[in-house]
Amino acid sequence: SSRWLVLAIAMVRFYMEKGTHKGLYKSIQKTLKFFQTFALLEIVHCLIGIVPTSVIVAGVQVSSRIFMVWLITHSIKPIQNEESVVLFLVVWTVTEITRYSFYTFSLLDHLPYFIKWARYNFFIILYPVGVVGELLTIYAALPYVKKTGMFSIRLPNKYNVSFDYYYFLLITMASYIPLFPQLYFHMLRQRRKVLHGEVIVEKDD
């Protein structure tokens, strides 16, 4: 959580000094890229049991964030000052500080109830808000991607393969419709299990 706490302090300090969100992303981008790329280790931690989280859930969350950081906000500079970027950055930061605090205190076998409560209640608001921030950011990137044709491969070419990044982004936005509810309801089930002691029976697909 200390990594994300550093990021949170940097964001608050920037806003207090500048009085605007414009330029915020540029000021923290190196730290954000390092922390979020480093998060790939979380998938390994899930595999070996250090972190008690589903590998699939961790994989989806980590990969979607790396996509947002590198293939959206890093690559499309005109959108870096969008308010939606600040929205998902704040959500990510609060979420990760809460989550890592929960894991740290759990490993120390000294978990304050407030940390436990925050871990399984903050997400109820933070997850939807974060998704809105991500979707609005991708939406803001669409005109630039369509105009420039970035990351797209046009025919004819020697490999006889085509790829349109603009339509890929549209598909990515549409994929939130089936994926988000699954992750959200997974957390709701975990919340009932942890906070209320309910026995949750997971159905096999």
PEVEN-V976590 format. One record per helix or strand. SS is the DSSP state (H for helix, E for strand). FROM is the first residue (numbers start at 0). LEN is the number of residues. If there is no record, write none. Layout:
# PEVEN-V976590
ss	from	len
SS	FROM	LEN
SS	FROM	LEN
This chain:
# PEVEN-V976590
ss	from	len
H	1	17
H	23	15
H	40	8
H	54	20
H	76	3
H	82	25
H	112	7
H	122	26
E	152	1
E	162	1
H	164	32
